Amino acid sequence: MTARALPRAPSSPLPPLSRLLVDVALMLADWDAHRRSRRALGRLDAHLLRDIGLSPDHVQAECAKPFWRD
């Protein structure tokens, strides 16, 4: 779900500050995806969790992780 590749010409790399800003934006997008995914996982009922092979304990542990952890 994470988009890491940016369309850019290989002959003209980004300046250092631009590269830093792109990296920060990608990191923030990853963190937001973690937050949204864990929130959605936490809303699933027991029946759906069984269907995807997850235990409530595993889901609770995953949802307790901070957004910046994989």
N, CA, C and O atoms as a printed pandas DataFrame, in Angstrom:
     atom_number atom_name residue_name chain_id  residue_number  x_coord  y_coord  z_coord
0              1         N          MET        A               1    0.816   -1.184    0.000
1              2        CA          MET        A               1    0.000    0.000    0.000
2              3         C          MET        A               1    0.866    1.256    0.000
3              4         O          MET        A               1    0.367    2.351   -0.260
4              5         N          THR        A               2    2.124    1.112    0.281
5              6        CA          THR        A               2    3.006    2.260    0.360
6              7         C          THR        A               2    3.619    2.548   -0.994
7              8         O          THR        A               2    4.155    1.651   -1.644
8              9         N          ALA        A               3    3.541    3.785   -1.414
9             10        CA          ALA        A               3    4.143    4.198   -2.687
10            11         C          ALA        A               3    5.511    4.789   -2.394
11            12         O          ALA        A               3    5.616    5.892   -1.858
12            13         N          ARG        A               4    6.546    4.064   -2.740
13            14        CA          ARG        A               4    7.901    4.523   -2.466
14            15         C          ARG        A               4    8.573    5.110   -3.698
15            16         O          ARG        A               4    9.478    5.934   -3.563
16            17         N          ALA        A               5    8.165    4.718   -4.872
17            18        CA          ALA        A               5    8.818    5.175   -6.087
18            19         C          ALA        A               5    8.164    6.460   -6.588
19            20         O          ALA        A               5    6.945    6.553   -6.726
20            21         N          LEU        A               6    9.001    7.423   -6.851
21            22        CA          LEU        A               6    8.522    8.682   -7.404
22            23         C          LEU        A               6    8.945    8.783   -8.867
23            24         O          LEU        A               6   10.082    8.459   -9.211
24            25         N          PRO        A               7    8.049    9.223   -9.710
25            26        CA          PRO        A               7    8.450    9.384  -11.114
26            27         C          PRO        A               7    9.400   10.564  -11.261
27            28         O          PRO        A               7    9.017   11.714  -11.049
28            29         N          ARG        A               8   10.629   10.268  -11.621
29            30        CA          ARG        A               8   11.612   11.329  -11.843
30            31         C          ARG        A               8   12.670   10.813  -12.799
31            32         O          ARG        A               8   12.900    9.609  -12.913
32            33         N          ALA        A               9   13.289   11.722  -13.461
33            34        CA          ALA        A               9   14.320   11.368  -14.437
34            35         C          ALA        A               9   15.594   10.963  -13.702
35            36         O          ALA        A               9   16.030   11.685  -12.805
36            37         N          PRO        A              10   16.206    9.829  -14.055
37            38        CA          PRO        A              10   17.424    9.399  -13.383
38            39         C          PRO        A              10   18.588   10.352  -13.600
39            40         O          PRO        A              10   19.514   10.377  -12.790
40            41         N          SER        A              11   18.567   11.138  -14.674
41            42        CA          SER        A              11   19.685   12.035  -14.947
42            43         C          SER        A              11   19.634   13.316  -14.106
43            44         O          SER        A              11   20.614   14.059  -14.053
44            45         N          SER        A              12   18.498   13.577  -13.451
45            46        CA          SER        A              12   18.402   14.790  -12.635
46            47         C          SER        A              12   17.884   14.445  -11.238
47            48         O          SER        A              12   16.690   14.573  -10.965
48            49         N          PRO        A              13   18.790   14.005  -10.351
49            50        CA          PRO        A              13   18.359   13.671   -8.992
50            51         C          PRO        A              13   17.871   14.917   -8.243
51            52         O          PRO        A              13   18.236   16.048   -8.564
52            53         N          LEU        A              14   17.050   14.669   -7.257
53            54        CA          LEU        A              14   16.524   15.778   -6.470
54            55         C          LEU        A              14   17.624   16.400   -5.616
55            56         O          LEU        A              14   18.542   15.706   -5.178
56            57         N          PRO        A              15   17.532   17.689   -5.384
57            58        CA          PRO        A              15   18.472   18.328   -4.455
58            59         C          PRO        A              15   18.271   17.747   -3.048
59            60         O          PRO        A              15   17.203   17.212   -2.749
60            61         N          PRO        A              16   19.281   17.849   -2.189
61            62        CA          PRO        A              16   19.197   17.237   -0.857
62            63         C          PRO        A              16   17.970   17.660   -0.039
63            64         O          PRO        A              16   17.326   16.811    0.578
64            65         N          LEU        A              17   17.641   18.938   -0.025
65            66        CA          LEU        A              17   16.492   19.387    0.753
66            67         C          LEU        A              17   15.194   18.819    0.194
67            68         O          LEU        A              17   14.315   18.413    0.956
68            69         N          SER        A              18   15.070   18.786   -1.106
69            70        CA          SER        A              18   13.878   18.211   -1.735
70            71         C          SER        A              18   13.781   16.729   -1.422
71            72         O          SER        A              18   12.698   16.230   -1.116
72            73         N          ARG        A              19   14.893   16.023   -1.495
73            74        CA          ARG        A              19   14.902   14.590   -1.189
74            75         C          ARG        A              19   14.459   14.356    0.253
75            76         O          ARG        A              19   13.689   13.435    0.528
76            77         N          LEU        A              20   14.948   15.196    1.177
77            78        CA          LEU        A              20   14.564   15.096    2.584
78            79         C          LEU        A              20   13.062   15.301    2.743
79            80         O          LEU        A              20   12.399   14.550    3.458
80            81         N          LEU        A              21   12.531   16.315    2.079
81            82        CA          LEU        A              21   11.099   16.595    2.183
82            83         C          LEU        A              21   10.257   15.461    1.594
83            84         O          LEU        A              21    9.199   15.128    2.128
84            85         N          VAL        A              22   10.720   14.881    0.513
85            86        CA          VAL        A              22   10.009   13.732   -0.076
86            87         C          VAL        A              22   10.051   12.549    0.895
87            88         O          VAL        A              22    9.044   11.871    1.098
88            89         N          ASP        A              23   11.209   12.308    1.487
89            90        CA          ASP        A              23   11.329   11.199    2.451
90            91         C          ASP        A              23   10.411   11.406    3.653
91            92         O          ASP        A              23    9.781   10.458    4.122
92            93         N          VAL        A              24   10.332   12.626    4.148
93            94        CA          VAL        A              24    9.444   12.930    5.275
94            95         C          VAL        A              24    7.984   12.715    4.867
95            96         O          VAL        A              24    7.206   12.148    5.635
96            97         N          ALA        A              25    7.615   13.156    3.685
97            98        CA          ALA        A              25    6.243   12.966    3.212
98            99         C          ALA        A              25    5.908   11.481    3.084
99           100         O          ALA        A              25    4.807   11.064    3.444
100          101         N          LEU        A              26    6.842   10.682    2.579
101          102        CA          LEU        A              26    6.619    9.238    2.464
102          103         C          LEU        A              26    6.493    8.581    3.836
103          104         O          LEU        A              26    5.673    7.684    4.028
104          105         N          MET        A              27    7.308    9.033    4.783
105          106        CA          MET        A              27    7.237    8.495    6.136
106          107         C          MET        A              27    5.878    8.821    6.771
107          108         O          MET        A              27    5.269    7.963    7.409
108          109         N          LEU        A              28    5.413   10.045    6.597
109          110        CA          LEU        A              28    4.112   10.434    7.135
110          111         C          LEU        A              28    2.982    9.636    6.492
111          112         O          LEU        A              28    2.015    9.275    7.163
112          113         N          ALA        A              29    3.101    9.364    5.207
113          114        CA          ALA        A              29    2.091    8.556    4.522
114          115         C          ALA        A              29    2.090    7.125    5.068
115          116         O          ALA        A              29    1.026    6.530    5.240
116          117         N          ASP        A              30    3.274    6.572    5.338
117          118        CA          ASP        A              30    3.366    5.230    5.933
118          119         C          ASP        A              30    2.706    5.206    7.309
119          120         O          ASP        A              30    1.937    4.298    7.623
120          121         N          TRP        A              31    3.013    6.207    8.120
121          122        CA          TRP        A              31    2.431    6.269    9.464
122          123         C          TRP        A              31    0.914    6.374    9.409
123          124         O          TRP        A              31    0.215    5.742   10.201
124          125         N          ASP        A              32    0.409    7.168    8.481
125          126        CA          ASP        A              32   -1.040    7.297    8.341
126          127         C          ASP        A              32   -1.669    5.977    7.906
127          128         O          ASP        A              32   -2.750    5.619    8.373
128          129         N          ALA        A              33   -1.004    5.261    7.021
129          130        CA          ALA        A              33   -1.516    3.955    6.585
130          131         C          ALA        A              33   -1.537    2.967    7.751
131          132         O          ALA        A              33   -2.486    2.195    7.889
132          133         N          HIS        A              34   -0.493    2.984    8.596
133          134        CA          HIS        A              34   -0.481    2.115    9.777
134          135         C          HIS        A              34   -1.652    2.447   10.687
135          136         O          HIS        A              34   -2.359    1.553   11.153
136          137         N          ARG        A              35   -1.852    3.727   10.936
137          138        CA          ARG        A              35   -2.926    4.165   11.830
138          139         C          ARG        A              35   -4.285    3.737   11.297
139          140         O          ARG        A              35   -5.108    3.202   12.040
140          141         N          ARG        A              36   -4.520    3.972   10.009
141          142        CA          ARG        A              36   -5.810    3.610    9.417
142          143         C          ARG        A              36   -6.029    2.107    9.404
143          144         O          ARG        A              36   -7.132    1.638    9.682
144          145         N          SER        A              37   -4.989    1.349    9.083
145          146        CA          SER        A              37   -5.111   -0.114    9.035
146          147         C          SER        A              37   -5.412   -0.693   10.407
147          148         O          SER        A              37   -6.274   -1.560   10.550
148          149         N          ARG        A              38   -4.700   -0.210   11.410
149          150        CA          ARG        A              38   -4.929   -0.727   12.763
150          151         C          ARG        A              38   -6.304   -0.338   13.282
151          152         O          ARG        A              38   -6.953   -1.122   13.975
152          153         N          ARG        A              39   -6.741    0.849   12.955
153          154        CA          ARG        A              39   -8.082    1.272   13.369
154          155         C          ARG        A              39   -9.139    0.383   12.709
155          156         O          ARG        A              39  -10.096   -0.030   13.363
156          157         N          ALA        A              40   -8.972    0.094   11.435
157          158        CA          ALA        A              40   -9.927   -0.776   10.725
158          159         C          ALA        A              40   -9.884   -2.195   11.284
159          160         O          ALA        A              40  -10.927   -2.832   11.435
160          161         N          LEU        A              41   -8.697   -2.692   11.590
161          162        CA          LEU        A              41   -8.565   -4.027   12.170
162          163         C          LEU        A              41   -9.280   -4.103   13.521
163          164         O          LEU        A              41   -9.937   -5.098   13.827
164          165         N          GLY        A              42   -9.151   -3.063   14.310
165          166        CA          GLY        A              42   -9.791   -3.029   15.620
166          167         C          GLY        A              42  -11.306   -3.005   15.549
167          168         O          GLY        A              42  -11.971   -3.344   16.528
168          169         N          ARG        A              43  -11.862   -2.615   14.422
169          170        CA          ARG        A              43  -13.320   -2.565   14.272
170          171         C          ARG        A              43  -13.914   -3.879   13.774
171          172         O          ARG        A              43  -15.136   -4.018   13.732
172          173         N          LEU        A              44  -13.078   -4.844   13.397
173          174        CA          LEU        A              44  -13.599   -6.112   12.898
174          175         C          LEU        A              44  -14.170   -6.943   14.050
175          176         O          LEU        A              44  -13.625   -6.954   15.154
176          177         N          ASP        A              45  -15.272   -7.633   13.773
177          178        CA          ASP        A              45  -15.861   -8.485   14.819
178          179         C          ASP        A              45  -15.163   -9.858   14.833
179          180         O          ASP        A              45  -14.362  -10.174   13.954
180          181         N          ALA        A              46  -15.489  -10.647   15.843
181          182        CA          ALA        A              46  -14.820  -11.938   16.052
182          183         C          ALA        A              46  -14.989  -12.871   14.852
183          184         O          ALA        A              46  -14.068  -13.612   14.507
184          185         N          HIS        A              47  -16.151  -12.838   14.223
185          186        CA          HIS        A              47  -16.404  -13.697   13.065
186          187         C          HIS        A              47  -15.428  -13.375   11.920
187          188         O          HIS        A              47  -14.848  -14.280   11.320
188          189         N          LEU        A              48  -15.258  -12.113   11.633
189          190        CA          LEU        A              48  -14.338  -11.724   10.562
190          191         C          LEU        A              48  -12.885  -12.017   10.932
191          192         O          LEU        A              48  -12.086  -12.395   10.075
192          193         N          LEU        A              49  -12.549  -11.845   12.198
193          194        CA          LEU        A              49  -11.185  -12.161   12.629
194          195         C          LEU        A              49  -10.886  -13.645   12.447
195          196         O          LEU        A              49   -9.790  -14.007   12.019
196          197         N          ARG        A              50  -11.842  -14.500   12.765
197          198        CA          ARG        A              50  -11.653  -15.934   12.542
198          199         C          ARG        A              50  -11.469  -16.220   11.053
199          200         O          ARG        A              50  -10.642  -17.049   10.674
200          201         N          ASP        A              51  -12.241  -15.531   10.209
201          202        CA          ASP        A              51  -12.132  -15.738    8.765
202          203         C          ASP        A              51  -10.731  -15.424    8.233
203          204         O          ASP        A              51  -10.253  -16.086    7.311
204          205         N          ILE        A              52  -10.089  -14.439    8.797
205          206        CA          ILE        A              52   -8.757  -14.073    8.311
206          207         C          ILE        A              52   -7.647  -14.696    9.152
207          208         O          ILE        A              52   -6.466  -14.432    8.924
208          209         N          GLY        A              53   -8.029  -15.529   10.131
209          210        CA          GLY        A              53   -7.046  -16.293   10.892
210          211         C          GLY        A              53   -6.338  -15.521   11.983
211          212         O          GLY        A              53   -5.194  -15.828   12.317
212          213         N          LEU        A              54   -7.001  -14.522   12.545
213          214        CA          LEU        A              54   -6.397  -13.751   13.625
214          215         C          LEU        A              54   -7.166  -13.965   14.923
215          216         O          LEU        A              54   -8.392  -14.076   14.924
216          217         N          SER        A              55   -6.433  -14.019   16.017
217          218        CA          SER        A              55   -7.070  -14.136   17.323
218          219         C          SER        A              55   -7.314  -12.733   17.880
219          220         O          SER        A              55   -6.623  -11.786   17.506
220          221         N          PRO        A              56   -8.288  -12.603   18.763
221          222        CA          PRO        A              56   -8.510  -11.294   19.399
222          223         C          PRO        A              56   -7.274  -10.777   20.132
223          224         O          PRO        A              56   -7.032   -9.571   20.168
224          225         N          ASP        A              57   -6.493  -11.687   20.718
225          226        CA          ASP        A              57   -5.266  -11.263   21.408
226          227         C          ASP        A              57   -4.250  -10.667   20.433
227          228         O          ASP        A              57   -3.606   -9.661   20.730
228          229         N          HIS        A              58   -4.117  -11.297   19.273
229          230        CA          HIS        A              58   -3.194  -10.778   18.262
230          231         C          HIS        A              58   -3.650   -9.402   17.784
231          232         O          HIS        A              58   -2.835   -8.494   17.619
232          233         N          VAL        A              59   -4.939   -9.255   17.564
233          234        CA          VAL        A              59   -5.486   -7.969   17.105
234          235         C          VAL        A              59   -5.280   -6.898   18.164
235          236         O          VAL        A              59   -4.916   -5.765   17.845
236          237         N          GLN        A              60   -5.510   -7.251   19.419
237          238        CA          GLN        A              60   -5.315   -6.278   20.496
238          239         C          GLN        A              60   -3.862   -5.824   20.562
239          240         O          GLN        A              60   -3.580   -4.639   20.744
240          241         N          ALA        A              61   -2.940   -6.780   20.411
241          242        CA          ALA        A              61   -1.508   -6.429   20.431
242          243         C          ALA        A              61   -1.152   -5.540   19.245
243          244         O          ALA        A              61   -0.393   -4.582   19.390
244          245         N          GLU        A              62   -1.698   -5.855   18.072
245          246        CA          GLU        A              62   -1.414   -5.049   16.881
246          247         C          GLU        A              62   -1.986   -3.639   17.021
247          248         O          GLU        A              62   -1.331   -2.661   16.663
248          249         N          CYS        A              63   -3.190   -3.540   17.535
249          250        CA          CYS        A              63   -3.843   -2.229   17.672
250          251         C          CYS        A              63   -3.180   -1.375   18.754
251          252         O          CYS        A              63   -3.297   -0.149   18.732
252          253         N          ALA        A              64   -2.486   -2.011   19.695
253          254        CA          ALA        A              64   -1.817   -1.276   20.757
254          255         C          ALA        A              64   -0.489   -0.666   20.313
255          256         O          ALA        A              64    0.074    0.173   21.016
256          257         N          LYS        A              65    0.016   -1.085   19.148
257          258        CA          LYS        A              65    1.293   -0.548   18.649
258          259         C          LYS        A              65    1.132    0.927   18.303
259          260         O          LYS        A              65    0.075    1.340   17.827
260          261         N          PRO        A              66    2.160    1.712   18.534
261          262        CA          PRO        A              66    2.111    3.101   18.080
262          263         C          PRO        A              66    2.152    3.183   16.554
263          264         O          PRO        A              66    2.644    2.266   15.897
264          265         N          PHE        A              67    1.649    4.249   16.002
265          266        CA          PHE        A              67    1.504    4.376   14.560
266          267         C          PHE        A              67    2.833    4.301   13.811
267          268         O          PHE        A              67    2.847    3.947   12.632
268          269         N          TRP        A              68    3.933    4.621   14.456
269          270        CA          TRP        A              68    5.199    4.653   13.746
270          271         C          TRP        A              68    5.876    3.280   13.685
271          272         O          TRP        A              68    6.893    3.136   13.005
272          273         N          ARG        A              69    5.342    2.274   14.373
273          274        CA          ARG        A              69    5.937    0.933   14.315
274          275         C          ARG        A              69    5.316    0.103   13.227
275          276         O          ARG        A              69    4.110    0.185   12.992
276          277         N          ASP        A              70    6.126   -0.702   12.551
277          278        CA          ASP        A              70    5.609   -1.628   11.529
278          279         C          ASP        A              70    4.905   -2.779   12.173
279          280         O          ASP        A              70    4.402   -3.662   11.478
